[in-house]
Amino acid sequence: MSLTPTTATRRAVFCGAGGLSIAAALAACSGTDEPTDDPSDTPASDPSATDPTGGEALAAVADVPVGGGIVVDGVILVQPKEGTFKAFDPTCPHQGGVVGAPKDGVMACALHDSRFSIEDGSVVKDPATTGLTEVRVTVVEDQVYRA
């Protein structure tokens, strides 16, 4: 196959365009790793959303019913009695099913109906033989935080 002036020009145009695209992409991705003193480069923080140790709030105290609880941020957060807050991993120890928010003081697994107490996560009804894993929480002002 012989190259004609038209073919060579067409190839040159495509190659040139491809090269320019790569150069533009590299230029857009380049930057420096040097820190700046410009405060606008730092994301703003919301002090009401973090506790003194920097953790994020799971829920407001008022959002967790006394004698019940809610599922939030990967945990079951409960208030067995007024002012007492506990949290549990929602993974059932029987076969890994998901335990839902409590009803009537009991948390139930959707897979085989194992039931657990909101007081301490202990087994109330089998087939599970061990209780839920507790997740430590703390209350600061009117917010419940993962400890």
BAFI-3210 file (N, C-alpha, C; in Angstrom, 3 decimals, decimal comma, padded with zeros to 6 digits):
// residues 147
n [1|2|3|4|5|6|7|8|9|10|11|12|13|14|15|16|17|18|19|20|21|22|23|24|25|26|27|28|29|30|31|32|33|34|35|36|37|38|39|40|41|42|43|44|45|46|47|48|49|50|51|52|53|54|55|56|57|58|59|60|61|62|63|64|65|66|67|68|69|70|71|72|73|74|75|76|77|78|79|80|81|82|83|84|85|86|87|88|89|90|91|92|93|94|95|96|97|98|99|100|101|102|103|104|105|106|107|108|109|110|111|112|113|114|115|116|117|118|119|120|121|122|123|124|125|126|127|128|129|130|131|132|133|134|135|136|137|138|139|140|141|142|143|144|145|146|147]
n.u [000,847|000,614|001,380|-000,585|-000,531|-002,893|-003,711|-001,524|-001,681|-004,163|-003,653|-001,659|-003,092|-004,932|-003,113|-001,841|-003,999|-004,662|-002,339|-002,399|-004,688|-003,864|-001,788|-003,242|-004,853|-002,916|-001,842|-004,046|-004,261|-001,960|-000,295|000,661|002,092|002,451|001,606|-000,773|-001,220|-003,639|-006,760|-009,118|-008,685|-009,093|-011,508|-014,587|-015,601|-018,262|-018,993|-021,151|-021,697|-019,813|-018,237|-016,258|-014,015|-013,874|-015,560|-018,456|-021,891|-024,291|-027,046|-029,632|-030,500|-033,254|-034,255|-034,219|-036,323|-037,589|-037,330|-037,101|-035,613|-033,422|-032,152|-029,110|-026,444|-025,057|-025,403|-027,489|-029,178|-030,192|-032,472|-032,907|-033,948|-035,006|-032,541|-030,453|-028,269|-027,469|-025,671|-025,656|-024,063|-025,656|-025,474|-026,475|-025,409|-025,944|-026,289|-025,409|-027,458|-029,530|-030,274|-033,046|-034,488|-035,633|-038,700|-041,174|-039,251|-037,501|-035,094|-035,139|-033,959|-034,100|-033,654|-033,800|-035,415|-034,218|-034,061|-033,290|-032,405|-032,964|-031,758|-029,191|-028,363|-028,499|-029,460|-032,851|-034,570|-033,921|-032,774|-030,152|-027,218|-025,531|-025,247|-025,803|-023,125|-021,876|-021,631|-019,725|-021,021|-021,425|-022,855|-023,056|-023,983|-026,890|-026,623|-025,893|-022,994|-020,672|-018,422]
n.v [-001,165|002,128|005,395|008,195|011,768|012,790|010,747|010,644|013,185|013,094|011,097|012,388|014,495|013,125|011,856|014,063|015,335|013,384|013,391|015,997|015,802|014,005|015,472|017,651|016,357|015,408|017,829|018,870|017,125|017,477|018,839|020,362|018,964|020,482|022,047|024,682|027,965|029,052|029,607|029,023|026,673|024,653|022,356|023,405|022,871|021,493|022,306|021,446|018,907|017,168|015,443|016,277|014,645|014,362|012,573|011,578|012,384|009,893|010,036|012,285|012,596|012,801|011,457|008,766|006,432|005,872|002,687|001,552|001,792|002,715|002,060|003,096|004,405|001,924|000,637|-000,609|001,520|001,992|002,834|001,617|002,340|005,503|007,860|006,030|004,769|002,488|000,578|-001,748|-004,121|-004,890|-007,451|-010,712|-013,211|-015,858|-016,759|-014,612|-012,951|-009,966|-007,907|-006,103|-002,846|-002,386|-003,752|-003,568|-003,817|-005,745|-006,987|-008,324|-010,899|-010,967|-013,242|-015,888|-015,381|-015,067|-013,585|-010,658|-008,946|-005,494|-004,458|-005,575|-006,917|-009,642|-013,100|-013,740|-015,383|-018,371|-019,353|-018,341|-018,549|-016,924|-013,532|-010,204|-008,149|-005,573|-002,089|000,575|003,607|007,144|009,943|013,294|016,373|016,832|014,751|011,473|009,619|007,480|005,790]
n.w [000,000|-000,856|000,311|-000,064|-000,594|000,593|002,376|004,133|005,251|006,527|008,445|009,899|010,961|012,675|014,433|015,516|016,793|018,683|020,213|021,271|022,871|024,845|025,997|027,011|028,917|030,711|031,596|032,938|035,050|036,456|039,283|042,394|045,336|047,462|050,513|051,074|052,461|052,265|053,556|052,242|050,937|052,699|053,799|055,218|058,594|060,520|063,601|065,153|064,312|065,206|067,931|070,887|070,438|067,773|066,436|064,482|065,019|065,788|066,189|067,305|070,734|071,162|068,952|069,449|070,608|073,927|075,338|072,901|069,640|066,890|063,580|062,493|060,644|060,361|062,819|065,513|067,427|070,684|073,385|076,211|078,736|079,976|079,235|079,089|076,779|074,233|071,786|069,058|066,917|063,930|062,849|062,867|065,110|064,565|061,737|060,288|059,422|059,112|061,787|062,837|063,689|067,061|068,380|070,751|072,806|071,883|069,580|066,340|064,154|060,682|059,190|060,547|062,668|065,210|068,423|070,342|073,365|074,121|076,281|076,783|074,530|074,625|073,909|073,401|072,117|070,417|067,079|067,498|069,526|070,848|071,981|070,546|069,288|071,196|070,552|071,476|072,756|073,349|075,063|074,297|075,234|073,487|071,697|070,376|070,150|068,424|070,423]
ca.u [000,000|001,420|000,759|-000,821|-000,464|-004,141|-003,672|-000,514|-002,186|-005,233|-003,001|-000,950|-004,106|-005,407|-002,027|-001,647|-005,141|-004,514|-001,238|-002,872|-005,627|-003,077|-001,075|-004,221|-005,249|-001,803|-001,746|-005,158|-004,047|-000,747|-000,475|001,736|001,724|002,847|000,467|-000,918|-001,707|-004,910|-007,818|-010,197|-008,357|-009,444|-012,959|-015,166|-016,145|-019,460|-018,740|-022,315|-021,794|-018,745|-018,037|-014,930|-012,941|-013,897|-016,467|-019,729|-023,060|-025,159|-028,417|-030,006|-031,109|-034,703|-034,619|-034,177|-037,434|-037,377|-037,853|-036,974|-034,381|-033,372|-030,964|-028,465|-025,006|-024,490|-025,618|-028,814|-029,038|-031,363|-032,585|-033,727|-034,678|-034,717|-031,192|-029,474|-028,133|-026,583|-025,696|-025,256|-023,825|-026,887|-025,207|-026,889|-024,324|-026,350|-025,826|-025,077|-028,623|-029,594|-031,199|-033,699|-034,805|-036,431|-040,138|-041,562|-038,069|-036,771|-034,579|-035,319|-033,231|-035,018|-033,349|-034,360|-036,211|-033,562|-034,456|-032,278|-032,848|-032,345|-031,027|-027,777|-028,094|-028,502|-030,439|-034,155|-035,158|-032,965|-031,646|-028,855|-026,779|-024,776|-025,888|-025,256|-021,905|-022,143|-020,816|-019,698|-021,509|-021,384|-023,765|-022,494|-025,115|-028,103|-026,265|-025,286|-021,824|-019,909|-017,292]
ca.v [000,000|003,344|006,535|009,365|012,979|012,934|009,777|011,072|014,372|012,647|010,426|013,396|015,234|012,273|011,673|015,353|015,550|012,457|013,875|017,178|015,347|013,420|016,573|018,421|015,550|015,407|019,160|019,037|016,271|017,825|019,765|020,254|018,344|021,398|022,628|026,130|028,625|029,654|028,938|028,574|025,333|023,713|022,235|023,925|021,830|021,872|021,875|020,806|017,529|016,337|015,535|016,802|013,781|014,383|011,597|012,098|011,982|008,866|010,536|013,135|011,854|012,819|010,565|007,367|006,278|005,125|001,335|001,156|002,231|002,958|001,597|004,276|004,359|000,594|000,099|-000,464|002,420|001,783|003,511|000,678|003,150|006,910|008,331|004,962|004,509|001,392|000,286|-003,112|-004,476|-005,556|-008,754|-011,802|-014,174|-017,197|-017,008|-013,364|-012,194|-008,584|-007,658|-004,819|-001,959|-003,105|-003,592|-004,107|-004,115|-006,888|-006,860|-009,625|-011,180|-011,245|-014,518|-017,051|-014,879|-014,985|-012,329|-010,152|-007,923|-004,170|-004,141|-005,951|-007,652|-011,091|-013,898|-013,914|-016,532|-018,961|-020,266|-017,782|-019,011|-015,828|-012,235|-009,234|-007,463|-004,189|-001,009|001,614|004,940|008,142|011,054|014,621|017,301|016,146|013,880|010,186|009,401|006,238|006,100]
ca.w [000,000|-000,913|000,952|-000,904|000,230|001,354|003,463|005,092|005,935|007,407|009,584|010,685|011,721|013,758|015,401|016,195|017,681|019,800|021,059|021,990|023,903|025,936|026,641|027,775|030,075|031,663|032,190|033,862|036,214|037,192|040,395|043,359|046,597|048,511|051,206|050,950|053,667|051,913|054,311|051,371|050,470|053,753|053,897|056,452|059,453|061,233|064,983|065,756|063,839|065,754|069,371|071,183|069,943|066,313|065,846|063,997|065,785|065,214|066,220|068,434|071,838|070,952|067,850|069,895|071,553|075,162|075,191|071,503|069,016|065,453|062,875|061,934|060,383|060,553|064,163|066,104|068,573|071,532|074,681|076,989|079,711|079,732|079,521|078,876|075,351|073,852|070,348|068,742|065,521|063,495|062,246|063,751|065,304|064,145|060,376|059,618|058,970|059,588|062,886|062,610|064,810|068,050|068,585|072,065|073,607|071,340|068,213|065,684|062,923|059,575|058,550|061,249|063,793|066,515|069,074|071,260|074,300|073,941|077,516|076,705|073,294|074,868|073,182|074,026|071,414|069,475|067,048|067,900|070,845|071,467|071,808|069,598|069,693|071,588|070,001|072,515|072,406|074,407|074,849|074,540|075,128|073,048|070,592|070,699|069,297|068,535|071,326]
c.u [000,891|000,647|000,598|-000,727|-001,717|-004,145|-002,684|-001,013|-003,282|-004,647|-002,301|-001,931|-004,594|-004,346|-001,798|-002,764|-005,057|-003,430|-001,653|-003,834|-004,891|-002,358|-002,033|-004,649|-004,155|-001,667|-002,846|-004,944|-002,836|-001,067|000,688|001,208|002,074|001,622|000,423|-001,410|-003,054|-006,040|-008,962|-009,930|-008,755|-010,950|-013,460|-015,700|-017,351|-019,301|-019,935|-022,425|-020,722|-018,661|-016,629|-013,776|-012,947|-014,808|-017,763|-020,876|-023,833|-026,584|-028,577|-030,675|-032,615|-035,162|-034,691|-035,269|-037,047|-038,065|-037,760|-035,655|-034,538|-032,123|-030,378|-026,973|-024,370|-024,596|-027,092|-028,595|-030,315|-031,287|-033,500|-034,545|-034,204|-033,310|-030,098|-029,444|-027,113|-026,686|-025,161|-024,996|-025,060|-026,681|-025,554|-025,750|-024,683|-025,840|-025,629|-026,245|-028,603|-030,676|-031,745|-033,904|-035,741|-037,922|-040,460|-040,352|-037,215|-036,337|-034,634|-034,499|-034,235|-034,807|-034,026|-035,117|-035,550|-033,938|-033,476|-032,849|-032,193|-031,562|-029,530|-027,413|-028,119|-029,625|-031,711|-034,844|-034,137|-033,560|-030,288|-028,511|-025,936|-025,458|-025,211|-024,000|-022,234|-021,144|-020,877|-020,179|-021,385|-022,351|-023,039|-023,600|-026,349|-027,861|-025,637|-024,196|-021,287|-018,686|-015,967]
c.v [001,225|004,486|007,667|010,595|013,167|012,006|010,210|012,269|013,981|011,973|011,431|014,183|014,409|012,076|012,949|015,621|014,638|012,902|015,087|016,792|014,787|014,524|017,397|017,671|015,538|016,760|019,373|018,239|016,682|018,835|019,609|019,584|019,247|021,984|024,136|026,682|029,280|028,931|028,463|027,180|024,266|023,603|022,738|022,773|022,387|021,401|021,188|019,341|016,629|016,503|016,053|015,938|013,685|013,374|012,241|011,559|010,902|009,381|011,508|012,253|011,732|011,875|009,096|007,172|005,464|003,766|000,812|001,618|002,416|002,311|002,817|004,024|003,007|000,026|000,207|000,343|002,338|002,630|002,642|001,360|004,589|007,299|007,284|004,620|003,400|001,219|-001,118|-003,242|-005,250|-006,918|-009,853|-012,811|-015,592|-017,516|-015,713|-012,595|-010,788|-008,461|-006,245|-004,013|-002,677|-002,750|-004,260|-004,562|-005,258|-006,583|-008,237|-009,710|-011,576|-012,633|-015,717|-016,676|-015,040|-013,633|-011,976|-009,019|-006,582|-003,748|-004,407|-006,740|-009,161|-011,778|-014,035|-015,131|-017,042|-019,025|-019,655|-018,280|-017,970|-014,516|-011,367|-008,577|-006,006|-003,251|000,113|002,946|005,856|009,260|012,340|015,609|016,540|015,218|012,574|009,924|007,995|006,582|005,693]
c.w [000,000|-000,283|-000,045|-000,024|001,075|002,546|004,532|005,883|006,932|008,647|010,475|011,551|012,891|014,830|016,190|017,184|018,902|020,760|021,882|023,108|025,100|026,702|027,505|029,029|031,132|032,343|033,222|035,143|037,031|038,268|041,325|044,608|047,765|049,178|050,985|052,273|053,429|052,641|053,427|050,815|051,479|053,844|055,239|057,272|060,178|062,673|065,628|065,352|064,404|067,262|069,631|070,683|068,428|065,660|065,387|064,833|065,045|065,120|067,375|069,478|071,602|069,841|068,251|070,942|072,792|075,004|073,769|070,937|067,523|064,873|062,196|061,771|060,729|061,949|064,534|067,377|069,389|072,796|075,552|078,090|079,545|080,190|079,355|077,388|075,123|072,347|070,128|067,248|065,064|062,832|063,244|063,884|064,853|062,739|059,589|059,045|059,554|060,654|062,708|063,879|065,778|068,007|069,902|072,872|073,104|069,911|067,575|064,403|061,848|058,982|059,237|062,519|065,166|067,106|070,175|072,106|073,985|075,185|077,374|075,440|073,450|074,098|074,015|073,412|070,408|068,072|067,412|069,296|071,563|071,118|070,757|070,161|069,993|070,922|071,024|071,972|073,612|074,051|075,218|074,212|074,651|071,860|071,080|069,662|069,476|069,369|070,716]
res [m|s|l|t|p|t|t|a|t|r|r|a|v|f|c|g|a|g|g|l|s|i|a|a|a|l|a|a|c|s|g|t|d|e|p|t|d|d|p|s|d|t|p|a|s|d|p|s|a|t|d|p|t|g|g|e|a|l|a|a|v|a|d|v|p|v|g|g|g|i|v|v|d|g|v|i|l|v|q|p|k|e|g|t|f|k|a|f|d|p|t|c|p|h|q|g|g|v|v|g|a|p|k|d|g|v|m|a|c|a|l|h|d|s|r|f|s|i|e|d|g|s|v|v|k|d|p|a|t|t|g|l|t|e|v|r|v|t|v|v|e|d|q|v|y|r|a]
***
